[in-house]
Amino acid sequence: MNLSALLTSAGINIAFCAILVSLYSILRKQPGNVNVYFRRRLAQCGPKRNDPFCLDRLFPSPGWIKKAWETSEQEILSVGGMDAVVFIRIVVFSIRIFSIAAVICVFLVLPVNYYGQEMHHRHIPSESLEVFTIGNVHKGSKWLWVHCFALYIISCSACVLLYIEYKNITNMRLAHITGSPPNPSHFAVLIRSIPTSSEQSYSDLVQKFFANYHASSYLSHQMIYESSSVHKIVAEAYKKLGAPSMNKSSTPSLIRCGLCGVPPNSFKILSNDPEPVKDKVELDSRTSGEEGASAFVFFKTRYAAVIASQVLQSSNPMSWVTNLAPEPHDVYWSNLCTPYRQLWIRKIATLLAAIVFVFLFLIPVTFVQGLTQLEQLQQTFPFLRGLLKKTVVSQVVTGYLPSVILILFLYTVPPTMMLFSAMEGSISRSGRKKSACCKVLYFTIWNVFFVNVFSGSVISQWSVISSFKDIPTQLARAVSTQASFFMTYVLTSGWASMAVEVVQVFPLLCNYFIQFILKKDPSNETLSFPYHTEFPKVLLFGLLGFTCAIMAPLILPILLVYFFLAYLVYRNQIINVYISKYESGGKTWPIVHNTTIFSLVLAQIIAIGVFGLKRSPVASGFTIPLVIGTLLFNEFCRERFRPIFEGCAATVLIEMDRQDERTGKMEQIHRQLLSAYYHPKHTSPDAFSRGGRSNHSQDGTAPVI
C-alpha cells in the first residue's frame, strides 16, 4: 500500500466523521430526539416543556464540544460513577503517553526510517508505506540506537504514568468506599450450595447454621426463590389468605417477605388469631419446596460480612459457599439459583465455545487479509484485473474495504461473549460485563493483531506456534509489513466509530420508527455504558500504538486524533446519554494495567527481534534489561495496589462500622437491609421506601406471611 491509499482512507473517514458530527449537532437540538441524546437527564430530571422554534436548530454548532471539554472529573464522578472516571482516565493516559511517543518517533525515528537506505525517493504521496517503517533501515545500521533510545523513553514514560494513575485511582477507590452512603452489599453475603435436608427447609438450615456459628454477628437472612415459581406462590398465597386481589389497604412495611420479589404490602398482614396462623404454617409447608439453595445473609457489621465471605464455612468446599453479595441493582437474579456444582462445567463449556468461535473467526480475517494484497487478489480473481488497475478502485479496495469488512464481523463478538459470560454463572451484572470485557479483549487482540500479523493463515499460525524461539523474529518481520492495515483499521474502527457513537444511529432509527411508523410516544428506557465493548477497543488501540511506535511511526498521529475524539465523545455520552445502573468501584483498572504492561513487553520483544534481523546485537542487548525492568515494575504494582481492588482493608471497614455506631445510623441500616434486595420484575423499590410497622421476629429471620 502506498501513502496515497492511506490518504484516501483518511479522507473518506474524515468526510464521514464531519458529516455525522454536524448531523449530530443539529439532531440533538430537535425536541423529538431528546429521549435519544439526553436519556440520562430525562431519567433524573423528567421531561421538560419544548422550547419555541428558533432558526439555530437547523445549523450545527460546537456547543456540545465545549461542554464536554469543560466538565470536571468531579462532575463525571457524580454523574457516571467511578467506573466512568476510570474509563476516562484510560483515554487521558493514552493521550499523554502517545503524545510523548509521537514527538519522539515522528521527529527522530521517522526520518531515520525514511532515509534508512540510499535510494531515489519518489514523490511522497506515491511512496510505499514500507519506506516509512523500520524495514527500510539497512542491516547493521548505526542509526538503530535511535529506535532503542525511543523505546526506552516510551517504556519509562509509560511506567511512570501507569504508576501515577494506579496510585490516584487506588486513592479514589478508597475515598469512594469510605465516602459513599451505607451500601447493603457491605453487610450482605450470598450463600450458595446449601445442603438439602428432608426434615428442614433451606431457610431453617440457614438460620440454624449462622445462628450457631456466627451468633454474635448474624442479623437475618432472605431466601432466594426460583423466579419462575414466584407468580404461582403469590397466587397460592392470595388464595390461602382469602384475598382474590391485591388489598391496597394493607399496611406497608420496611421489610419484605420470605418470597423473593414479593413486596410485603401485596398481602394482608395476619392478626394474632389462631386460624390465620394455621394458614400461615400450611402455606410455609407448601412453598418450602420452592426455595432455591441460595440465600442472602445479613450481618451486623461490614467487618463480620467480609470475614464470613472469605472463611471456608464447611469442611466440604462445595457446600455453604459464600461470596460478598453484589449491590442490589447489580444482582444478576437469573444465575443466583444455578446449582453451584454446575459452575465448573459451565466455565469449561464456555471456554471451549469461545475457542471454537475464535477459530471460526479466522475465515473472515483470512478473507480480509486477501484484500490487502493486491497482487494475490488479481491472481485469485483474474476477471477483476482490469477493474483493480484503476487507481481509485485499488486504493479503496486495499486501503478502506478490508478494515470495514473486519469491523462488520467484529460487531458479532460482544453479544456472543456476553452470552458466554452469562452462561458461566456470574452473580452480578458488573461481573458478567467484566468477564465479557476480558473475553472481547482477548478475542480482539488475537484476531485483530496476531492473526492479521501472521497473514490470517491457519497453517502459518501453527508453523509459528511450533517454534517459540522464532516468535520475536516472526513478529518483527510481520508487524512492519502489516502496519498499513493497522493504520486503516484505526481510521475506520476508531475515527468512524466515534462519529457513529455520538450520533446513536440505532437508537435514533428506533425512535423515528416508533414516532412516525407506530405513532406512539418513544420510550424513555435508559442505557448503561457499554464497557465490555469500549474498554477492549481503547486497549487494543493502545497495543497497536506501543507495538508500532518505532516500527511505523505514522500510526501515532492517527491514534492521537482517535484518543482526542474519544475524550470528547465519551465525556459527552456519560454526561447526557448513559446512566450508571450499578457501580464496581473501578475494579476494571487492574485489567487496564495488565494489558498495558503486556503491550509494552510485546513491543520490547518485537524490538529485540527487529534488532536481531537488522544485525544490531548492541541494541538487542540493551532492550533485554528493559523487558526485565518492565516485568519487575508490574510485580511491584501488583503487590502494592492490586489487593485494594480485590477487597477492602479491615481498618477501613472497622472505622466505618464505628462511625455508624457513634452516629446512631447502624439500627437504621439494619432495618433497610431487610428490604434492600428485591427482584426488579416482581416488585418496586417504592414498596420499601415507605414507612410502616415492622413484623420481623426477634431472632432476625425473614418475616412470615
KAURLIN-V756404 format. One record per residue. OMEGA is omega in degrees with one decimal (NA if undefined). D_CENTER is the distance of its C-alpha to the mean C-alpha in Angstrom with 2 decimals. Layout:
omega=OMEGA d_center=D_CENTER
omega=OMEGA d_center=D_CENTER
This chain:
omega=177.5 d_center=34.60
omega=-175.6 d_center=36.44
omega=-179.4 d_center=35.36
omega=176.5 d_center=36.54
omega=176.6 d_center=34.11
omega=178.2 d_center=31.22
omega=176.0 d_center=32.73
omega=177.5 d_center=33.04
omega=178.7 d_center=29.36
omega=179.8 d_center=28.63
omega=178.4 d_center=31.19
omega=-177.8 d_center=29.77
omega=176.8 d_center=26.25
omega=178.3 d_center=27.74
omega=178.9 d_center=29.84
omega=-179.8 d_center=27.01
omega=-178.5 d_center=24.87
omega=-179.7 d_center=27.98
omega=-177.0 d_center=28.89
omega=179.6 d_center=25.54
omega=176.6 d_center=25.12
omega=178.1 d_center=28.75
omega=178.1 d_center=28.32
omega=-179.8 d_center=25.41
omega=177.8 d_center=27.65
omega=-175.5 d_center=30.25
omega=-177.2 d_center=28.26
omega=179.6 d_center=26.57
omega=-176.7 d_center=30.13
omega=-178.6 d_center=31.23
omega=-178.5 d_center=31.52
omega=-178.1 d_center=30.55
omega=-174.9 d_center=27.04
omega=179.4 d_center=26.24
omega=175.8 d_center=24.12
omega=-172.6 d_center=21.93
omega=178.8 d_center=21.57
omega=-177.3 d_center=21.99
omega=-176.3 d_center=20.26
omega=-179.8 d_center=19.13
omega=176.9 d_center=22.65
omega=-179.2 d_center=24.28
omega=-176.8 d_center=22.47
omega=-174.1 d_center=23.61
omega=-178.1 d_center=26.92
omega=-178.7 d_center=28.11
omega=177.0 d_center=29.83
omega=-179.5 d_center=32.33
omega=-179.3 d_center=35.49
omega=176.1 d_center=35.56
omega=177.5 d_center=36.98
omega=-177.2 d_center=40.12
omega=174.2 d_center=39.90
omega=-175.3 d_center=40.10
omega=-177.7 d_center=40.36
omega=179.4 d_center=37.41
omega=-174.2 d_center=35.07
omega=-177.4 d_center=36.15
omega=178.4 d_center=35.36
omega=178.8 d_center=32.13
omega=-177.0 d_center=31.60
omega=-176.1 d_center=29.24
omega=-178.2 d_center=28.97
omega=178.0 d_center=25.24
omega=178.2 d_center=24.70
omega=179.8 d_center=26.90
omega=179.6 d_center=25.18
omega=-179.0 d_center=21.68
omega=-174.2 d_center=23.32
omega=-179.8 d_center=25.27
omega=-177.8 d_center=22.63
omega=178.3 d_center=22.44
omega=178.2 d_center=19.60
omega=176.5 d_center=21.15
omega=175.9 d_center=20.92
omega=180.0 d_center=17.21
omega=-178.7 d_center=16.94
omega=-177.2 d_center=19.25
omega=-173.3 d_center=17.67
omega=-179.0 d_center=13.88
omega=-175.9 d_center=13.84
omega=178.5 d_center=12.93
omega=177.4 d_center=9.14
omega=178.3 d_center=10.33
omega=179.1 d_center=12.93
omega=179.8 d_center=10.90
omega=178.4 d_center=9.08
omega=178.3 d_center=12.67
omega=175.1 d_center=14.09
omega=-179.5 d_center=12.35
omega=179.2 d_center=14.10
omega=176.8 d_center=17.22
omega=-179.4 d_center=17.38
omega=178.2 d_center=17.23
omega=-177.3 d_center=19.96
omega=-174.8 d_center=22.08
omega=-178.1 d_center=22.06
omega=168.8 d_center=22.57
omega=175.9 d_center=25.24
omega=-179.3 d_center=27.08
omega=-179.1 d_center=26.65
omega=179.5 d_center=27.85
omega=-178.0 d_center=30.93
omega=-171.6 d_center=31.87
omega=-178.7 d_center=31.29
omega=-176.3 d_center=32.60
omega=178.5 d_center=35.74
omega=-173.2 d_center=36.48
omega=-175.9 d_center=34.90
omega=176.1 d_center=35.17
omega=177.8 d_center=38.97
omega=177.6 d_center=39.49
omega=-174.8 d_center=37.72
omega=-179.7 d_center=39.66
omega=-177.0 d_center=43.00
omega=178.6 d_center=42.34
omega=177.0 d_center=45.16
omega=-177.1 d_center=48.50
omega=177.4 d_center=48.21
omega=-178.4 d_center=49.10
omega=177.2 d_center=46.08
omega=174.3 d_center=45.97
omega=-169.5 d_center=44.87
omega=178.7 d_center=41.29
omega=-179.6 d_center=39.70
omega=-179.4 d_center=41.44
omega=173.0 d_center=40.23
omega=179.9 d_center=37.99
omega=178.2 d_center=34.57
omega=178.1 d_center=35.58
omega=-177.5 d_center=38.07
omega=-179.2 d_center=35.31
omega=-179.8 d_center=33.70
omega=176.9 d_center=34.86
omega=-179.7 d_center=36.51
omega=179.0 d_center=39.27
omega=-176.5 d_center=40.34
omega=-176.2 d_center=43.36
omega=179.3 d_center=43.56
omega=-178.5 d_center=44.88
omega=177.4 d_center=44.19
omega=-178.7 d_center=44.52
omega=178.8 d_center=41.95
omega=175.9 d_center=39.08
omega=177.0 d_center=39.09
omega=178.2 d_center=37.43
omega=178.6 d_center=34.35
omega=178.0 d_center=34.40
omega=178.7 d_center=34.84
omega=178.8 d_center=31.93
omega=177.7 d_center=29.69
omega=-179.1 d_center=30.81
omega=-179.4 d_center=30.11
omega=-177.5 d_center=26.58
omega=-179.3 d_center=25.76
omega=178.4 d_center=27.44
omega=179.4 d_center=25.91
omega=-179.9 d_center=22.37
omega=179.0 d_center=23.17
omega=-179.7 d_center=24.73
omega=177.0 d_center=21.90
omega=179.5 d_center=19.35
omega=179.9 d_center=21.67
omega=-179.3 d_center=22.07
omega=179.5 d_center=18.38
omega=-179.8 d_center=17.84
omega=-179.0 d_center=20.94
omega=-178.8 d_center=20.15
omega=175.0 d_center=16.70
omega=176.9 d_center=18.44
omega=178.0 d_center=21.17
omega=178.7 d_center=18.89
omega=178.5 d_center=17.28
omega=177.7 d_center=20.88
omega=177.8 d_center=22.04
omega=-178.9 d_center=19.31
omega=-176.1 d_center=20.47
omega=-175.3 d_center=24.12
omega=-178.6 d_center=24.15
omega=173.7 d_center=22.27
omega=179.6 d_center=24.51
omega=-176.6 d_center=25.24
omega=180.0 d_center=22.31
omega=-178.0 d_center=23.49
omega=177.4 d_center=20.93
omega=-178.7 d_center=22.78
omega=-171.9 d_center=25.91
omega=176.5 d_center=24.75
omega=175.6 d_center=24.41
omega=178.9 d_center=23.49
omega=-180.0 d_center=26.33
omega=179.6 d_center=26.24
omega=176.1 d_center=28.85
omega=-179.1 d_center=31.74
omega=179.0 d_center=35.00
omega=178.5 d_center=37.14
omega=179.2 d_center=40.63
omega=-176.0 d_center=43.47
omega=-175.5 d_center=44.96
omega=175.8 d_center=42.09
omega=177.2 d_center=39.06
omega=-178.5 d_center=35.54
omega=178.6 d_center=35.79
omega=179.1 d_center=39.05
omega=179.8 d_center=37.71
omega=-179.3 d_center=34.77
omega=-178.8 d_center=37.16
omega=-177.0 d_center=39.73
omega=-174.4 d_center=37.37
omega=174.9 d_center=35.70
omega=-179.5 d_center=38.96
omega=-173.1 d_center=40.61
omega=177.9 d_center=38.21
omega=-172.0 d_center=36.35
omega=-174.9 d_center=39.25
omega=-174.3 d_center=38.93
omega=-177.3 d_center=35.26
omega=-179.2 d_center=34.64
omega=-175.3 d_center=34.46
omega=175.0 d_center=33.65
omega=179.0 d_center=31.56
omega=-179.2 d_center=30.27
omega=177.9 d_center=30.35
omega=-178.1 d_center=27.74
omega=174.3 d_center=29.39
omega=-175.6 d_center=28.50
omega=-179.9 d_center=27.24
omega=-177.9 d_center=29.63
omega=-172.7 d_center=32.53
omega=-177.0 d_center=31.95
omega=178.5 d_center=33.92
omega=-179.6 d_center=36.73
omega=179.4 d_center=37.00
omega=179.4 d_center=37.09
omega=178.1 d_center=39.78
omega=179.2 d_center=41.81
omega=177.5 d_center=41.52
omega=-177.9 d_center=42.83
omega=-178.6 d_center=45.64
omega=-177.6 d_center=46.60
omega=178.7 d_center=46.71
omega=-179.6 d_center=48.72
omega=-177.9 d_center=46.14
omega=178.1 d_center=45.79
omega=-177.3 d_center=43.34
omega=-179.6 d_center=41.17
omega=-176.4 d_center=43.47
omega=-178.3 d_center=42.32
omega=-179.8 d_center=44.89
omega=-174.9 d_center=43.30
omega=178.7 d_center=42.37
omega=-176.8 d_center=38.67
omega=176.6 d_center=37.24
omega=-176.5 d_center=34.51
omega=-177.6 d_center=33.79
omega=179.3 d_center=32.94
omega=-177.7 d_center=34.76
omega=-179.8 d_center=33.97
omega=-175.8 d_center=32.68
omega=175.1 d_center=28.94
omega=-178.7 d_center=28.21
omega=-179.5 d_center=31.83
omega=-177.0 d_center=32.74
omega=-178.9 d_center=35.99
omega=173.0 d_center=37.77
omega=-176.5 d_center=37.58
omega=170.6 d_center=40.55
omega=176.8 d_center=43.97
omega=-176.4 d_center=44.33
omega=173.9 d_center=46.96
omega=-179.4 d_center=50.09
omega=179.9 d_center=51.99
omega=-176.2 d_center=54.26
omega=-174.1 d_center=54.72
omega=176.9 d_center=53.99
omega=178.7 d_center=50.41
omega=177.2 d_center=49.69
omega=176.9 d_center=51.03
omega=-179.3 d_center=48.79
omega=-179.7 d_center=45.84
omega=179.8 d_center=46.65
omega=179.9 d_center=47.10
omega=178.7 d_center=43.80
omega=-179.1 d_center=42.01
omega=-179.3 d_center=43.72
omega=-176.4 d_center=42.69
omega=-178.6 d_center=39.03
omega=178.8 d_center=38.55
omega=-179.1 d_center=38.00
omega=-179.3 d_center=34.95
omega=171.7 d_center=33.02
omega=-179.1 d_center=30.03
omega=-179.4 d_center=30.00
omega=179.9 d_center=27.33
omega=168.7 d_center=27.68
omega=179.2 d_center=26.32
omega=-176.6 d_center=28.67
omega=-179.4 d_center=29.17
omega=-174.5 d_center=30.69
omega=-178.7 d_center=32.76
omega=176.4 d_center=30.82
omega=-177.6 d_center=27.37
omega=178.8 d_center=28.89
omega=179.0 d_center=30.42
omega=179.5 d_center=27.20
omega=178.8 d_center=25.46
omega=-179.5 d_center=28.58
omega=-178.5 d_center=28.74
omega=-175.4 d_center=25.17
omega=-178.5 d_center=25.74
omega=174.8 d_center=29.32
omega=-172.5 d_center=30.34
omega=-175.5 d_center=32.08
omega=176.1 d_center=34.28
omega=173.8 d_center=36.00
omega=-176.5 d_center=34.21
omega=179.8 d_center=30.51
omega=177.9 d_center=29.78
omega=-179.5 d_center=31.24
omega=180.0 d_center=30.25
omega=-176.0 d_center=26.71
omega=171.4 d_center=25.04
omega=172.0 d_center=21.55
omega=-177.4 d_center=20.68
omega=173.4 d_center=19.91
omega=172.7 d_center=16.68
omega=-177.7 d_center=17.23
omega=-179.7 d_center=19.32
omega=-177.7 d_center=16.94
omega=-175.7 d_center=14.13
omega=175.0 d_center=16.50
omega=-166.4 d_center=15.95
omega=-174.1 d_center=19.70
omega=-179.3 d_center=20.31
omega=-173.7 d_center=19.51
omega=-178.7 d_center=21.54
omega=175.0 d_center=24.80
omega=-179.9 d_center=23.77
omega=-175.8 d_center=26.40
omega=-177.8 d_center=25.13
omega=178.3 d_center=27.34
omega=-170.5 d_center=25.48
omega=-177.8 d_center=22.10
omega=176.7 d_center=23.14
omega=178.6 d_center=24.50
omega=-178.7 d_center=21.37
omega=177.6 d_center=19.30
omega=-179.5 d_center=21.99
omega=179.4 d_center=22.20
omega=176.5 d_center=18.54
omega=178.6 d_center=18.80
omega=178.7 d_center=21.94
omega=179.0 d_center=20.57
omega=178.7 d_center=17.68
omega=177.8 d_center=20.43
omega=179.4 d_center=22.65
omega=178.3 d_center=20.08
omega=-178.6 d_center=19.65
omega=175.4 d_center=23.43
omega=-178.8 d_center=23.89
omega=176.3 d_center=21.69
omega=-177.4 d_center=24.30
omega=178.3 d_center=26.62
omega=179.5 d_center=25.03
omega=177.5 d_center=24.18
omega=178.0 d_center=27.84
omega=179.6 d_center=29.03
omega=-180.0 d_center=27.06
omega=176.1 d_center=28.54
omega=179.2 d_center=31.92
omega=-178.4 d_center=31.68
omega=179.9 d_center=31.23
omega=-173.8 d_center=34.55
omega=-178.4 d_center=37.22
omega=178.5 d_center=40.11
omega=179.2 d_center=38.57
omega=178.5 d_center=37.73
omega=177.9 d_center=41.36
omega=-178.8 d_center=42.63
omega=-179.1 d_center=40.49
omega=-176.4 d_center=41.35
omega=-177.8 d_center=44.87
omega=179.1 d_center=45.35
omega=-175.0 d_center=42.64
omega=-179.6 d_center=44.42
omega=-179.8 d_center=46.25
omega=-177.0 d_center=43.19
omega=177.6 d_center=41.08
omega=176.4 d_center=43.89
omega=-172.2 d_center=43.27
omega=-176.6 d_center=41.44
omega=-178.7 d_center=39.10
omega=-179.2 d_center=38.15
omega=179.3 d_center=37.54
omega=178.7 d_center=35.37
omega=-177.6 d_center=33.18
omega=-176.6 d_center=32.99
omega=-174.1 d_center=32.13
omega=-174.6 d_center=30.17
omega=-172.8 d_center=28.15
omega=-177.7 d_center=28.26
omega=-178.1 d_center=26.53
omega=178.3 d_center=23.24
omega=-179.6 d_center=23.35
omega=179.8 d_center=23.99
omega=180.0 d_center=21.22
omega=179.0 d_center=18.65
omega=176.9 d_center=20.10
omega=-178.6 d_center=19.68
omega=177.4 d_center=16.06
omega=179.0 d_center=15.31
omega=-172.8 d_center=16.09
omega=-176.4 d_center=13.48
omega=178.9 d_center=10.20
omega=177.7 d_center=12.43
omega=179.8 d_center=14.26
omega=175.2 d_center=11.56
omega=176.3 d_center=10.41
omega=177.9 d_center=14.15
omega=-179.2 d_center=14.57
omega=176.8 d_center=12.08
omega=179.5 d_center=14.03
omega=179.8 d_center=17.21
omega=177.1 d_center=16.58
omega=179.2 d_center=17.37
omega=-176.5 d_center=14.50
omega=-178.2 d_center=16.09
omega=177.6 d_center=13.25
omega=177.7 d_center=10.75
omega=176.2 d_center=8.21
omega=176.6 d_center=9.41
omega=-179.5 d_center=9.19
omega=177.3 d_center=5.58
omega=177.0 d_center=5.25
omega=177.0 d_center=8.12
omega=178.4 d_center=7.18
omega=179.4 d_center=4.64
omega=-179.8 d_center=7.89
omega=178.9 d_center=10.12
omega=179.2 d_center=9.18
omega=179.2 d_center=9.46
omega=-178.1 d_center=12.74
omega=-177.0 d_center=13.90
omega=178.8 d_center=13.73
omega=-179.6 d_center=15.27
omega=-172.5 d_center=17.92
omega=-177.4 d_center=18.82
omega=-176.9 d_center=18.51
omega=-170.5 d_center=19.96
omega=-178.7 d_center=22.07
omega=177.5 d_center=23.37
omega=178.4 d_center=24.27
omega=-179.5 d_center=25.82
omega=170.9 d_center=27.99
omega=172.9 d_center=28.99
omega=179.0 d_center=27.14
omega=-179.7 d_center=30.11
omega=179.9 d_center=29.64
omega=179.6 d_center=33.00
omega=176.5 d_center=32.13
omega=-177.1 d_center=28.97
omega=178.9 d_center=31.23
omega=178.5 d_center=33.84
omega=-177.5 d_center=31.43
omega=-177.0 d_center=29.94
omega=-180.0 d_center=33.53
omega=-174.5 d_center=34.45
omega=-177.2 d_center=31.98
omega=-179.1 d_center=34.44
omega=-176.5 d_center=34.29
omega=178.2 d_center=30.51
omega=-179.9 d_center=30.74
omega=179.0 d_center=33.60
omega=178.2 d_center=31.95
omega=-178.9 d_center=28.83
omega=179.9 d_center=31.15
omega=-169.6 d_center=33.09
omega=-172.9 d_center=30.20
omega=-177.4 d_center=27.77
omega=179.9 d_center=30.44
omega=-179.7 d_center=31.50
omega=-178.0 d_center=28.04
omega=-179.5 d_center=27.16
omega=177.8 d_center=28.48
omega=-179.9 d_center=26.02
omega=177.2 d_center=23.06
omega=179.6 d_center=24.56
omega=178.0 d_center=24.84
omega=177.3 d_center=21.33
omega=178.8 d_center=20.00
omega=-174.8 d_center=22.46
omega=-177.5 d_center=21.46
omega=-178.8 d_center=17.73
omega=-176.5 d_center=17.33
omega=-175.8 d_center=20.13
omega=-179.1 d_center=20.56
omega=176.9 d_center=16.94
omega=177.6 d_center=16.99
omega=178.2 d_center=20.19
omega=-179.9 d_center=18.94
omega=-176.4 d_center=15.93
omega=-179.8 d_center=18.42
omega=-177.5 d_center=20.95
omega=-171.0 d_center=18.75
omega=-176.5 d_center=21.04
omega=176.3 d_center=20.28
omega=179.4 d_center=20.39
omega=178.6 d_center=23.44
omega=177.0 d_center=25.23
omega=178.7 d_center=24.62
omega=178.7 d_center=26.00
omega=179.4 d_center=29.08
omega=-179.7 d_center=29.62
omega=-175.8 d_center=29.73
omega=-168.5 d_center=31.93
omega=179.1 d_center=34.39
omega=-179.3 d_center=34.50
omega=179.6 d_center=34.01
omega=179.0 d_center=35.58
omega=174.8 d_center=33.29
omega=-179.5 d_center=31.48
omega=-179.9 d_center=27.82
omega=178.1 d_center=25.35
omega=-179.7 d_center=23.48
omega=-176.8 d_center=20.44
omega=179.2 d_center=17.46
omega=173.2 d_center=13.98
omega=-176.0 d_center=10.71
omega=-178.1 d_center=8.35
omega=-177.9 d_center=6.39
omega=-175.3 d_center=3.05
omega=175.1 d_center=3.20
omega=-174.1 d_center=6.33
omega=175.4 d_center=6.76
omega=179.9 d_center=5.46
omega=-179.2 d_center=7.62
omega=-179.8 d_center=10.15
omega=-179.3 d_center=10.88
omega=175.8 d_center=11.17
omega=178.3 d_center=13.30
omega=174.1 d_center=15.48
omega=177.1 d_center=15.92
omega=177.8 d_center=17.17
omega=179.6 d_center=19.47
omega=-179.3 d_center=20.76
omega=-175.1 d_center=21.69
omega=-177.4 d_center=23.27
omega=-173.2 d_center=25.17
omega=-179.1 d_center=26.20
omega=179.0 d_center=29.65
omega=-177.5 d_center=29.91
omega=-173.3 d_center=29.43
omega=-178.8 d_center=29.16
omega=-179.5 d_center=29.19
omega=-173.6 d_center=25.45
omega=175.5 d_center=24.85
omega=178.6 d_center=26.17
omega=177.9 d_center=24.13
omega=-179.9 d_center=20.90
omega=177.0 d_center=22.05
omega=178.8 d_center=22.62
omega=-176.4 d_center=19.12
omega=175.3 d_center=17.62
omega=175.5 d_center=20.19
omega=-180.0 d_center=19.36
omega=179.6 d_center=15.62
omega=-178.8 d_center=16.76
omega=-174.5 d_center=18.96
omega=-177.1 d_center=17.04
omega=176.6 d_center=13.76
omega=178.2 d_center=16.06
omega=-178.6 d_center=18.14
omega=178.7 d_center=15.47
omega=-178.8 d_center=14.26
omega=-168.2 d_center=17.99
omega=-166.8 d_center=19.19
omega=-170.6 d_center=16.87
omega=178.6 d_center=13.74
omega=-179.0 d_center=14.43
omega=-178.1 d_center=12.71
omega=177.4 d_center=13.50
omega=-171.3 d_center=12.46
omega=177.1 d_center=11.80
omega=178.4 d_center=10.55
omega=176.8 d_center=12.67
omega=-177.9 d_center=10.62
omega=179.7 d_center=10.11
omega=-176.8 d_center=7.37
omega=175.3 d_center=10.34
omega=175.9 d_center=12.26
omega=179.0 d_center=9.91
omega=-179.0 d_center=10.51
omega=-178.3 d_center=14.12
omega=179.2 d_center=14.75
omega=178.4 d_center=13.55
omega=176.7 d_center=15.75
omega=176.7 d_center=18.57
omega=179.4 d_center=18.38
omega=178.5 d_center=18.68
omega=-179.0 d_center=21.59
omega=177.8 d_center=23.36
omega=178.0 d_center=23.03
omega=179.9 d_center=24.53
omega=177.1 d_center=27.28
omega=176.7 d_center=28.11
omega=178.7 d_center=28.41
omega=176.9 d_center=30.63
omega=177.6 d_center=32.82
omega=179.4 d_center=33.31
omega=179.8 d_center=34.14
omega=175.3 d_center=36.62
omega=177.1 d_center=38.15
omega=-178.6 d_center=38.63
omega=176.5 d_center=40.15
omega=176.4 d_center=42.47
omega=-176.9 d_center=41.45
omega=179.9 d_center=41.54
omega=178.8 d_center=41.55
omega=177.3 d_center=38.20
omega=179.4 d_center=36.76
omega=178.9 d_center=38.25
omega=-178.9 d_center=36.84
omega=-178.4 d_center=33.28
omega=176.0 d_center=33.35
omega=178.7 d_center=33.49
omega=177.2 d_center=30.48
omega=-179.6 d_center=28.43
omega=179.2 d_center=29.84
omega=178.7 d_center=29.23
omega=178.5 d_center=25.53
omega=177.2 d_center=25.12
omega=176.8 d_center=27.18
omega=178.4 d_center=25.11
omega=179.2 d_center=21.92
omega=177.2 d_center=23.92
omega=179.8 d_center=25.11
omega=178.9 d_center=21.70
omega=179.2 d_center=20.62
omega=-173.7 d_center=23.77
omega=-170.5 d_center=23.74
omega=-171.0 d_center=20.27
omega=-178.5 d_center=18.16
omega=-179.4 d_center=20.20
omega=179.2 d_center=19.37
omega=178.7 d_center=15.66
omega=179.7 d_center=16.90
omega=-179.6 d_center=19.52
omega=-177.0 d_center=21.80
omega=179.9 d_center=25.23
omega=-179.6 d_center=28.26
omega=179.4 d_center=30.01
omega=-178.6 d_center=27.33
omega=-178.6 d_center=27.32
omega=178.2 d_center=31.13
omega=177.5 d_center=31.62
omega=177.2 d_center=29.43
omega=-179.9 d_center=31.49
omega=179.1 d_center=34.70
omega=178.3 d_center=33.82
omega=178.5 d_center=33.20
omega=179.1 d_center=36.46
omega=-178.1 d_center=38.41
omega=178.9 d_center=37.29
omega=-178.6 d_center=37.94
omega=-171.1 d_center=34.42
omega=179.7 d_center=34.04
omega=177.7 d_center=36.14
omega=177.5 d_center=34.26
omega=-180.0 d_center=30.92
omega=178.3 d_center=32.54
omega=-178.3 d_center=33.66
omega=-179.4 d_center=30.30
omega=-174.8 d_center=28.62
omega=179.8 d_center=30.62
omega=-173.8 d_center=29.24
omega=-174.1 d_center=25.61
omega=179.8 d_center=24.17
omega=178.1 d_center=25.07
omega=-174.4 d_center=24.02
omega=-177.6 d_center=22.81
omega=-172.6 d_center=24.73
omega=179.8 d_center=27.97
omega=-178.8 d_center=28.32
omega=178.2 d_center=27.49
omega=179.6 d_center=26.78
omega=-179.1 d_center=29.93
omega=-177.6 d_center=31.96
omega=-178.2 d_center=31.08
omega=-179.4 d_center=31.39
omega=-179.9 d_center=35.12
omega=-179.0 d_center=37.70
omega=-177.6 d_center=40.14
omega=-179.5 d_center=41.81
omega=-179.7 d_center=40.16
omega=176.8 d_center=41.52
omega=-174.9 d_center=39.78
omega=-175.6 d_center=42.08
omega=-177.9 d_center=42.96
omega=174.0 d_center=41.37
omega=178.7 d_center=37.93
omega=-179.4 d_center=37.32
omega=-178.7 d_center=35.64
omega=179.9 d_center=38.07
omega=179.7 d_center=40.19
omega=NA d_center=41.06
